[in-house]
C-alpha cells in the first residue's frame, strides 16, 4: 500500500469514518470503523498526521493517537466546513478533515490533558450551579412579589429572604400551601450555596498550585477564577502570533464588513471561546469601576480613565477586556509577569 501521510478521522459515538492521503494528496484510504476498532487500526499503521474535528471527546482520542506515535491535530469545526464538499456525510466529513489538516496556515486547537479538562469541569459545574441558584432566587422574588413583599436583588440577600419566610410562617401570615411551596426552594438554595462554595475552594486549590495561574491573577480584572480557566483553556499560547491575534480569537475585536479599501467596523465579533470572553468582559467591568473611582493606580488605569473621558463605560470595558487578553497572552506565551508601569499601546 502507498504510504499514508495524512488521515482525517471523523469521530462519533460508535461509527468512525477514516480518509487517508499519500504525500501527493491522492486518496489511498477510505474506511469505516467501529469504536472498538479505532485504536487497533492505528496501531497497525505507520505513524502519520491525524486530523480530528475539535469537540468534547476529541481531546481523549488525540491523546490516544499521540501515544501511538501519531501527530494528532485538532481543527475547529468552522475551519473544516470550508473544505467540505456539497453533500455532507461521515465519509465527506473525514475527507474534509484530511484536507484541512494539510493546510499550511491552519490554526489548530491545543490538545488538553486530563488535568486541564478536569479544571474546566470544575468551572463549568460551578457555572451551571450559579445559574440554577439565580433561577431559584428569581422564583422566590417572584413569589414574594405576588403577595406584596419586595426583596432586594443579590445573593447576599438570601438570609433576609429566608428570615422573612420563617417569621411569616411563625406568625402564621402565610397560607400553608405557600409555605409548602417555598420551603423546597429554600432548601435547594442552601444546598446550591454549599456546593458552589466547595467548588470555589477546589478551584482556589488548583490556582495556588499553578504558577501560571498565579501570575495571571496579578492582572487587573483577572481574579482566581478567570486565571485558573485561562491557564486550563489555553494549552498552546505560542500558537498565536501575538496578543492581538489572541484577543481576536476570543472575539474581543470589532466585526468587519470592509470592502474597496473602506473599513467598516461593527460590534465585537463574538468569535472563539464564549466562556473566556464573558469572564474577561465581566472582570473588565469590575476593574473599570475601581479604576474610575481612582482606587487603582497604574499605566493601564490611566489609559482606561483617559478613554472614559470620550467613550461610553461599556465600550471602554470591552476595550479593557481586549487589553487584559493581550496581557494574559504575553504572560502565558513569554513567561512574563504583569508590570503595572507598562504603558498599553493605543491599537
N, C-alpha and C positions, 0 to 999 in steps of 0.2 A: 504494500500500500504506500502511496505517496505520503511523505512526512507531513503530518498535520502541524501547523504552526499557530493557528488561531481557532478557538472554539467559542461559539455562542451557546450559552445554556439558559433556556427558558424554564425557570423553576415554577412549580405549582405544589398542590397538596400531595398528589400521588403520581401525576404524569409529567415527565420532563422531556422537553424537546432539545435535541443536540444538532448543531450545524457547524461543520468544520471547513476551514480554508487551508490551502497549502501556501507556500511562500509567495506564489504568484497571484494569489487571490482567487484561485479556482476552487469550486466546491468539490470536496473529496469525501464528505461525510454528512449523511442525513440519517438521524436515528431517533427513535422514541424509547425512553427508558422509564421503568417504574422506580419508585423511591428507593427501594432496596438495591437496585441495580446500579445506581449512580456512582458510588464510591468504588465498587469493584471494577466498573468500566474504566474509570480514570486511572485506577491503579495499574491497569494493563497497558495504558498508553504512555508514550514518552512525554515528559513534562512540556507544556506549552502555555501560551497565554489563553486564559479562560475569562470570558466576559459574562457578567450577570447583571440583570436589572436590579438596581438598589431597591430593597424592600425590607420588611421586618426580618424575614428568615434568611436573607441573602448573606448577612454577615457570618452566620454559622456555616453556611456552605462554602463561603470564601475561605474561612479558616481551615476547613477540612481539606479543600483543594490545595491550599498553600502547604499544608502538612505533607501532601503527596509530591511536593516539588514544583507545582504549577504556579504560574504568575497570574493569580486571580485578581480581577479588577471589577469594581462595582461602578455602574453607569447610571446616572439619573434617568428616570423614566422619560422625561420630556426630551432628553438628548437622543434617546433611542428612537423616538417616534419619527424623527426626520429621516431615518434610514428604512422605515417600514414601507413595504410595497403596498399596492392598492388594497388588497384583501388581507384581513387580519385573522390569523390563526396561530396555534402554538409553533408550527414549523416556520411560519413567516416571522414570528417574533424572535425565534432563535437565530434566523438568518440576519435580521436587523441588528441584533446584539453583536453578532460576529463581525458585521461591517463596522459598527460603531466603535468597537474596541480596537480596531485597526487604525482609527482616525488619529493622526499625529497630535492634533491640538485638542483632543477630547479631555474634558475635565472629569476626573474620577472621584468617587466617594471613598474616603478612607475606611478601611476595614476596622471595625471596633472589636476590642477584646471583650471577653465575658464580663470583666470588671467594669469597663466603661458602660456596657449595656445595663449592668446591674445598677449603676449610679443613676442612669437615666430612668430606670424603672422606679426608683425611689421618688424622683422628681415628678414623674407622670402620675404615680399613685397619689402623691400629696396634692398635685394639681386637681385631680379628679375629686378628692375628698373636700378640698376647699370649695369647689364648685357646688357640691352637694350641700355643704354647710350653708352656703349663700342661698340656695334654694329653700332650705328649711327656715332660715331667718326671714326670708321674704314671705314665706307662707304664714309664719307666726305674726308678722306685722300686718299682713292682710286680714287674718282672722281677728286680731285685736282691733283693727280699724273698723271692722263691721259692727263692733259694739261700742265704738266711740273712744277707744283708747289708742293714743298715738305714741308709738315707740320710736326713739331716735335710731338712725342708721348706725351701722358699725358693729363688728363682732364684740367690741368691748362693752356693748350694752346688753350682752347675753344675761349677765347676772341680774340686771334691773328687770329684764323681761321675765325671767323665771320668778323673781320675787313677787312681781305683780300677779302671776298666776297663783302662787302659793297663798298670798294674802287674800286674794279674791276667793279662793277655794275655802279657806278657813272661815272667812266671813259669810260664806255661802252666797256670794254675789254672782257666782257663775252657775248656769244650769249644769246639771250632772252630765248631760251629753257633751257640752262644751269642754268640761274638764277631761272627759274621756278622750276627746279628740286632740287636746293639746298635750297631754302627758306623754304619748308616744313620740311626738315631735321633739319635746324637750329631752327625752331620754336619748334619742338618736343624736341630738345636737351635742350633748355632753360626750357621747361616745366618739363622735367625729372629732371634737376638740382634743380628746386624749390621743387618738390615733394620729392626728396631724402633728401634735407635739412630739410623739415618738418618732415619726418620720423626720421631723426637723432635727432632732438630736442625732439621728443616723446620718443625715446629710452633713451636719456640723462635724461629726467624727471623721467622715471621709475628707472633708475640706481641710481639717487640721493635719491629716496625714499626707496631703498633696501639696508639694512646694509650689507647683504651677498655680494651683487654685489660690493659694495664699498671696502670691504676687498679683494675681488678677484682682483680688479683693481690695487692693490698695487704690484702685482707680475710682474716682468719684462716681457714684451711681451704680457701682458693681459691688454688691454685697456677697455674703456667704453663698446664698442660693444661686445667684447668677454666675458667680465664679466657678462653682462646682459643676454646673450644667455646661458652661463654656469649655472647661477643661475636658469634660467627658465627651462632648459632641464633636469638637474639632480635633480629630486624631492626627491629621496631617496638615498643620497650618502652612508649612512650606510649599504646599501645592498651589497656594495663591501667590501671585506676583507681588502683591503689596497690600497694605491696609485698605486702600481704596477699592481694590478688587474684592476683598473680603466683605467690606460694607455693602458693595453692590450685590454680592452673593446672598446677603441677608435681606436684600430688598429695601435698604435704607437710602436709596438714591431715587431721584425723580424718574418717572416713566417717560421715555422719549417717543415723540412722534415727529421726527425730523426728516426733512427731505429737501432736495435742491439747495443744500447749504444753509437752510434756515432752521435753527434749533427750536424745537417746541417741547417744553418740559411740563409735565403734569404732576400729579400726586406721586407719592413713593410707589415703587413698582410692586412691593409685597412679594418678591420672589424669595426663594430659599427657605430656610428653616423658620417656620412660623413661631415656634416657642421661643427661640433665641431673640427674634425680632421683638416680640411682645415684651419679654423680660427687659431688654435693653431700653425700650421706649418707656416702660414704667419706671425703671431705675433712673432714666434721664429726667423724668418729671420730678421725682423726689430730690435728685441732686440740684435741679434748677431752682426749686423752691428755696433751698439753702443758699445757693449762690446769689439769688435775687435779694435775699434778706441781708447779705453781707457776712453770713456765718462762715463761708468758705473763702479762703484767700489762696489763689493760685493763678497761674497764667491761663489755665482753662476757664476758671471762673471769671476772670477779667474779660476773656473773649466772649463768654456767654452773656455777661451783663452788657457789653457793648452792642451785641447783636439784638438784645432785648429792647434797646432804645429805638429800633426801627422795624422790628419784626414781631408778629404775634407770639404769645407764650408757647402755644403748642407747636408752632413751626420751629421755634428755637429748640424745643425739647427733642424733636426728631433730628435736628441738626446736631444736637449734643449727643444723641444716641449714635449717630454716624461717627462722631469723633471718638466716642467710647469704644466702638467696634474697631476702629483703626488702632487705637492704643492697645487694645486687647490682642490684636493680631501681632503687633510688634513684640509684646511680652511673650506670646506663645512661640512665634517663629524665630525670634532672635535671642530669646533668653534674657531680655532686658527687664528692668524694673521701672515702675512708674516714677517719673520725675515731675513734681508739681511746678517746677520752674520752666519746664519745656513749653515754648510757645507753639500753639497749634497753627497749622497753615490755614490760609484763607480758603483754599479749594476744598 
